[in-house]
Amino acid sequence: MLNNKKIVIVMPAYNAQATLKETFDNIPKEFVDEIILVDDCSTDKTVELSCELGIKTIEHKENLGYGANQKTCYAHALELGADIVIMLHPDFQYDPRLIPSLASMIAYDNYDCAIASRMLVGSAKNSKMPKYKYFANKFLTCFQNFFLNKNLSEYHSGYRAFSKEVLKSLPYEKMNNDFVFDNEMLALIYFKGFSIGEISCPTKYFDGASSINFLRSCKYGFGVLKVSLLYRLAKLGFKNKLFG
């Protein structure tokens, strides 16, 4: 807890058995009030391990997608009375020890949302991010900064924190159930006038870390372009389903 704010960690999981314990062990528990794992119908023993570790575990009986997993995460975190919700992937790609830094940015009213960026001060290169991911990230971020008129270092990190006010204001139940959900979240946060801060975050790339394949990455990329264009159109007065 920071500044009397209840902090809830949510972990959207799919086949995370190999990395879950290491992720959980590195969470600074003294700053965290609750930890939730939502399993999206894994085929390994993620659920069993999560329960053994004493994590509040919620199961999807069928695979609903990464975005749908987050929807369940946020709904349950708010039900627990969270003031700050931090999404941490259980694949140990992001460093859990940065949780206090992310939470502090919101707890002390500096920002409404905080992102752990892989693109600040050379974090991506130092972490050996695959080149195609690095250049795709750079291109999409430049495109989105132009159309949103913002200046984030990246929009694609999966390690992020939200105030309860942000989550309660977003119509996330109506949003995409796949990976572009992440991008819709940030665009909507800006659209509704909230602020987003960033910290630098080294990231690990290894065989056990979750990653989407090339075709799904392309689908995500086109989804990002669409979100950016819809945002700009809405700002010009042409309302749409996402930015109504």
Secondary structure by P-SEA (a helix, b strand, c coil): ccccbbbbbbbbcccccccaaaaaaacccccccbbbbbbcccccaaaaaaaaaccccccccccccaaaaaaaaaaaaaaacccbbbbbbccccccccaaaaaaaacccccccbbbbccccccccccccccaaaaaaaaaaaaaaaaaacccccccccccccccaaaaaaccccccccccaaaaaaaaaaaaabbbbbbbbbbbbbcccbbbbcaaaaaaaaaaaaaaaaaaaaaaacccccccc
